[in-house]
Each structure stands twice: as structure tokens, then as C-alpha cells.
């Protein structure tokens, strides 16, 4: 059996991680920063057998397109916010956003030879994921070393 830190021929650096910082504005997502971290990275979620599932996740892929790490994300793109209602019986309510904007981070292992980061996200209806996830955005990881801006 292959070492958990060596998948598809790529070897993760021990105790090294990369924080990927994304900004989103409506349907546009950008990778704005990659920061090298001296910390143990989170373990990968399953890298196979999740086809057709809904939700959000990020895949790190090698140059051949193989998934070497998968990180499930909890609603990284916020489609609603909590607001004060003025009703003492129900003081807070969720309000849908016409154009969601914000930022989120994902921490992944630092792999020598990591090629791309691919975000998957389900379509949302009133803040609830509906239907299987689809590729939402893809980013090149091979051209800029961690610590630089992408």
C-alpha cells in the first residue's frame, strides 16, 4: 500500500502545508494568495467514489489530472447572511444575497509537483445545495511557488 503522503507519484512534504486564499464575487472566484505554512496539513478526504455527490470541495491534482488530495469544504461561498429582523419572537433571519462576495481559505499539503487546484460546488437554491457538484473553477499551482501571489 502506498504511503498516505505519497499519492499518484507526488510526495507531500512532511509538516508542510499551503494556505490557498480565494476571493469570490458572484460567480467569479480567484486564487489571490498561496502561503507556505510550517504545520501538519489536514488529511485528505476520499479521492475516489464521490462522483455525483453534492456539496463543495477542493481537489489538488497532479500534471496528469489525478486527484492527490481532496478537501471537503463547508459552504465556502456564502449565499445568505444572518440579519436582525426586529421581531422579538424571531430576532434573526437569513437573507439571500443577490451577489455573494467574500473570501475563504483552504489548507492543503504542500506537494512537490502539484499542478492544479480545482473547486467543485453545487448549484444553490435559497442557500441549499441542489444537484451534483460541478467543476466551478480551476487554478494553476505549478507556476507560482507557495509564498507568492497567484
N, C-alpha and C positions, 0 to 999 in steps of 0.2 A: 504494500500500500504506500502511496506517495505521502511525503511529509505534508502536513496541513499548510505549511508556509511555502510550499513549492508546488504550484499548480500549473499545468499546461506548459511546463518548461520555464516558467518565470519563478524567481526566488524572491520572497519578501525579505527585506532587511529586518533583522531582529530588533525589537524595541524601537522601531522607526515607523512613523505614520505620517500621513499627509492630510491636512485640513483643506478641503476644497470648498471655497466660498462662492455661492451663486447668488445673483440678483435676478429678480423677475419683475416684469412689468406687463400685465395682461398675459398674452401667450408667448412672450419673448423671455427666454432665460439665457443668461450669460454667465460663464465662469469668469469671475473677476479676480480671484486670488488663489494661489496654491502656497501653503505654508508647511514647511517641514517641521515635524514635532518629534521630540525625544520621549516617546511614550509607547506603551504596548497598544497596538491597534485592536479594534474590535474584531472578533471572529467573523467569518463570512456566514451569511445566511445560505441556504442551499443554492447551488449554482445550476441545478437542473430539476426538471419535474414541476415547474411552476407556470408553464405555458397556459394562457387563458385565464390566469388569476387577475383580480382587480387589485387596486392599491397603487402604491408608489414605491419605487426602489431605484438604486443606482447600481449599475454594473461597471466594473473595471475590466477591460478587455485587452488581450494581447494583440500583436500585429496581425494575427490570423483570424481575429474576431472571436476567439474563445473567451468565455467568461472566466476570469481568475478570482474575482471577488464580487459578492453581491451584498448590498446593504439595504435592508427594508427601511423605508422612511415613513414617519407618521405625519401625514398631511403637510408636506413641505411648502406647498403653495396654498396660502390661506384665502379661501373664497368668501369667508364671512368674518365678522368681528362681534364681540360682545359689547352691547351698549346699554346705558341706563334707560329704562322705559318710562319712569315716572309713576308707575303703578306699584303701590306698596305690596300688593299680593304677588306680583311677579316683577321684581325690581330690575332684572336683567333679561335681555332678549338677544337673539342672534340676528344680525342684519347682514344681508347678502351684499357683497361688493360688486359694483359694475365693472371695475377694472382692478383686480388684485395687484398689489405691489409689495415688495419686501425682499428679504434676504434670508438664506439658510446655509448652514454648514453641514458637510458630511466628512467624517473622519474615516480614512481607509488605510490599509497597509501601504508602505512605500515599496513598490515593486521595481526592480531594475527591468526595464523593457516594457513597462506598462504603456499601452498605445492610446487608449481612449477611455473616456467615461461616458456612459450612456444613461440618461434619465428616462424612466418609464413612469407613466402617470395615467390614471383612469379619467375618463370624462366625468365631470361633476354636474349634478343636478341638485341645486339648492344645498350645496356643501356635502352631498352624499355621492360616493364613488358609484358609477353605474357602468357596467360593461367591463370587458377585459382591458387591462392596461395596454398602452401602445407606446412605442418609442416617441418621446417628447422632444428630446434634444440630445446632441452628440458633441463631444468636445475632444480635441486632440490633446493628449498628455505627453506625447513624445517630443514636442518641440521646445518646451519650456521647463527647465528644472524646477523642483519644488523650491519655494522661496521667491520665485519670480512671479510676475503677473502674466496671466494668460490672455 
